[in-house]
Amino acid sequence: MLEFKYDTQLLIEGEDLDEDEIYDYIVENFKGDSLLAVGDSDLIKIHYHTNEPWLVLAWAATLGDIYDIVVENMERQEAGLQG
């Protein structure tokens, strides 16, 4: 069984975004692992394994427009099912 069930991916489009601040906030406030937060001041891509992707999405939406949202259930994928 995986410690963190959901592979959460999204793009945040906004103004004055800071990938380091976003990275630090996610690590400090949401349990998970395998975090990537990369981009520039207008667009950041997030990839994170967590059990509560809805919390990450709700917070990210406060930073700008979120889109290309993908939440995959990695336990189902591991079992050979659609994630």
C-alpha positions in Angstrom: 0.0 0.0 0.0 1.2 3.4 -0.9 1.7 6.1 1.8 0.3 8.8 -0.6 -2.5 7.6 -2.9 -3.0 10.5 -5.3 -0.7 11.8 -8.0 -1.8 15.4 -8.3 -0.7 17.6 -11.2 -1.8 21.1 -12.3 -0.7 24.3 -13.8 -1.1 27.7 -12.0 -1.2 30.8 -14.2 -0.9 34.1 -12.4 1.2 37.1 -11.7 4.4 37.3 -9.6 4.4 33.6 -8.8 7.5 32.3 -7.0 8.2 28.6 -7.4 10.4 28.5 -4.2 7.6 30.1 -2.1 5.0 27.7 -3.6 7.3 24.7 -3.0 7.9 25.7 0.6 4.2 26.4 1.3 3.1 23.0 0.0 5.8 21.1 2.0 4.9 23.0 5.2 1.1 22.7 4.9 0.2 19.5 3.0 1.4 16.0 3.7 2.9 14.3 0.7 6.0 13.5 -1.3 7.6 13.7 -4.7 6.9 17.4 -5.0 7.9 19.4 -8.1 7.1 23.1 -8.4 8.7 24.6 -11.5 8.1 27.5 -13.8 8.3 31.2 -13.9 6.5 34.3 -12.5 3.5 33.7 -14.8 3.1 29.9 -14.9 4.0 27.1 -12.4 3.6 23.4 -12.8 2.9 21.4 -9.7 3.3 17.6 -9.3 2.7 16.2 -5.8 1.8 12.8 -4.3 -0.8 13.4 -1.5 -3.8 11.9 0.1 -5.7 15.2 0.0 -5.4 16.6 -3.5 -8.5 18.8 -3.0 -6.6 20.8 -0.3 -3.7 21.5 -2.7 -6.1 22.5 -5.5 -8.1 24.8 -3.3 -5.0 26.6 -2.1 -3.5 26.8 -5.6 -6.7 28.4 -6.9 -6.0 31.3 -4.5 -2.8 32.1 -6.5 -4.3 32.3 -10.0 -6.1 30.3 -12.6 -5.6 26.5 -12.2 -6.0 24.2 -15.2 -4.7 21.0 -16.8 -5.6 19.3 -13.5 -4.9 15.6 -13.2 -5.5 13.6 -10.1 -4.7 9.9 -10.5 -5.3 7.1 -8.0 -1.9 5.4 -7.9 -3.2 2.5 -5.8 -5.6 1.6 -8.7 -2.8 2.0 -11.2 -0.6 -0.3 -9.1 -3.4 -2.9 -9.2 -3.6 -2.6 -13.0 -6.8 -0.6 -13.0 -7.5 2.8 -14.5 -6.2 5.5 -12.2 
